[in-house]
Amino acid sequence: RDYTEAYRSGATTPEAVAGRALAAIEASDATSPAMRIFVASSRAAVLEQARASTRRWQEGRPAGALDGVPVAVKDEYDAVPYPTTVGTRFLGVEAAREDATVVARCRAAGAVILGKANMHEVGMGVTGQNPHHGTVRNPYDPGRHTGGSSSGPAAAVAAGMCPLALGCDGGGSIRIPSAICGVVGLKPTYGRVSEHGAAPLSWSMGHNGPIGATALDAALGYAVMAGPDPADRLSLAQPAVDLDGL
């Protein structure tokens, strides 16, 4: 909400925010030890989204609740133009050709996708230690773990690179890093958020959900992500999102 209010008032622009986010990502890997929060971020792709969002705000026609808001995507989701490595060396040989449903919904709401955030290898661990892409460091203390497996998304939010990130939870993978990094993670009801375009690690336990800087950020992310998706039959029995009283 703070971002959209700043854009509406003219205090800043999505392009300026995106530039700072990119600089923060670059600076985070120049530290010792490197933070390794992101595994891929295309400067050209980020700035293209941010310029389009800036034009929409200047014309008074924002696309939705997330227009111009930077969002990190766990490397378990497909997101153009990045490969989906799922924290490995052998997956993600080619770039994704289409977005996962939740990524597409965030884009439709105007989000600026910052890139692919690091994760525990194949989601099978709770530390965030990754031998292939580097261990994600906790922004509050780089000598400590972030928790996992949504380590990069939680660290990106905790470091202030974005107020919202997309995580996945099968056995604590949103909740553990959110708790350890001091941010707000939501594991939604099973089937509430489409799994289409996410790595099929566990069809019976997979929960996609938001990680936010605040409870309100997490709720807004959930509102954008959730709801029935024809591409995921397990989501079709779910009702429309209801945030009355928020």
N, C-alpha and C positions, 0 to 999 in steps of 0.2 A: 504493500500500500504506500509506503514511503517513496518508493521509486515512481509510481504512477502519479502521486501528488506532486513530486518534483518536476516531472515531465509536463504535467498540466499547467503548473505555475510558470514554467520556463526557467526554473532554477538550474536545470541541466538538461542534457539530451541523451537519448539512448546511445548515440555515437560516442559521446564523451565517456559515458559509463563503460561501454564496451572496450574502449581504448585503455581505460584504467584496469579493467579486469584482465585484459591480455597482458598488460605490463606486470600485474601481480602474479599471473601464472608463470611468466618468464622468470621473474625475480625469485619465485618459490623454488625453482630448480637450480638457482645459482647459489643457494645457501649451502652450508656444510653442517650436517648432512642435507642433501637435497630432499625436498618435501615429497616429491613424486605423487602429487595429487591428481594430475592429469596425465593420460598416456597419449592423447592426441588432441590438438586444437589447431584448426585452420584459421589463421589470421584473416585471410581473404573472405572465407565463409562467414566468420563472425561479423566483420565490418559490413559486409553486404546486407546481412539481416538488420544490423543496427542502423544503417543509413535509411533503409526502407521504413523502419519504425520511426525514425526521426521525422521523415516526411509525413507519415500518417499523423503524428502528434501536431506538427506544424499546420496541417490541414484540418485539424480538429476531428479526425476520424480514427481514433485508436481501434485496433482490431479486437481487443478484449481485455480481460483483467490482467493479463501478463504482458501487455505490449511494451516492448523495450526492456523487459526484466531479464537479466542473465540467468540461465538455468544450466546446471551441469547434469550430464546423463551418464549413469553407470555403464561401464563397458560390457554390460549384459544385454543391452537394448540395441537394436539396429537404429542407426541415425546417419543419414546422408550428410557429408560425403565420406564417412569414416568406416573402417573395418570394425567388426565386432570380435574381439579376441577372447572375451570372457576370462581375461587374466592369464592367458596362455601364450605360447609361442606358435602353436600349430593351427589354431583357429584364426579366422579373420584374414585369410589370404587375400581376399578381394573386398573392396568397399561395398557397403550395403547399397542396394538399389532403391530401397524405399524405407521410410521411417516405421518404427514400431508404432502401434496405435497411440500409445500414451505420448510419444514424442510428437507425432503428427497433431495431436490435440493441443499440446503446448504451443507448437508453431502456429496453429490456427488462432490461438489466443494472443499471438504476437510475440511470444517468448524468443529471446536471442539465445540459441543453443551454443554454449561456450565450447563444447567438445566432449570427449569421452573421459570419464573419471575412472581412476584406477580401482582395482578390487582384489580381493583374495582370489587366488587361482581357482577357477571353476566354482567359486562361491563356497568352497568346502573348507571353511575355517573361520575363526572368530577374532583373528589378530590384525589382519590387513597386511601381513608380511607376504611379499610377492617376490620370488627369485628371478622373475623374467622382466618385470617392469619397474622393480624397485619397491621397497617397503614404504607405504604411506605413513608419514609422520604426523603426530598429533600437533595441531597448531598452537595449543596451549603449552606444550612441552615436547620439542622434537625428539627427546630421548625416550618418549613413551609411544605406545601403540595407539591407533585410532579405534581398534575393534574392527570387526568385519561381519559379513563380507563387503558391505557397501561402504568401504573405507574411504575411497576418494570422494564420493558424494558428501558424506558427513564432514570430511575435512574441508572441502570446498566451501561449504556453508559456514563452518566454524571460523575459517580464515577470512571470511568477509568477501570472498570472490563472487558470491551470488547469494541471494536470500532463499533460494529454492533449488533442490536437486531431486533427481529421480532415482530411487533405490529399489531393491528387490529383497524380499524376506521369505525364507523357507523355514529357518530355525533360529531366527534372531538377527538376520543380516541387515535389517533396517534399525531395529531397536537397540542392538548392542553398540554400534558405532555412534548412533545418535546420543545415547546416554554417556558414553565415554568422551565424546567431543562437546558435550554441553549444548546440543541442539534438540529440535523436536522432530521425532520420527513417528510415522503412523503406519502400522501394519493393518491395512483394511480387511474387511470381511472377505473370505474366500470367494472369488468370482466377481467381486465388486469392481475391480479394475482389470481391463483386458490384458491378457498375456500375449496377444498376437505381436510378433516381432521381437519378443524376448527369448533368450536362449532357453530351450526346453530342458531345464535341469531337473525339474520335479513337477510334473503336471498335477499331482495330487496335493502339493503343499506350496505351490508358488503364489506369492502375493506381491504384486507391484504396488508401490506407494511412494508418498512424498517425504522428503526430509527438508524441514524449514528452519529458518532462524528463530521463528516464534510460532506459537500455536496458530495464530491467524494465518501466517504464511503457509503452514502445513495444510490448514483447512482450505485455503484458496487453491493450492496445488491439487489437493484431493478433488475439489469441485470440478476442476478442469479435466483431470485424468479419468475420473470414475464414470460409470454408466455402461449400458449395454453396447456390445460391439458385434456386428454380424460375423466378423472374422473369428470370434471366440465364443463357441456355443455355451461355455460355462458361465458366460457373463449375461446371457440373454434373459435369465429369470430375475435379474436385478431391477429394482425400481429406479425412477429418476432420482438424481441427487437432491437432497433436501437439507438446506442449511438454515432453516428458519430459526431465529433466535440467536444467530451467531453474533 
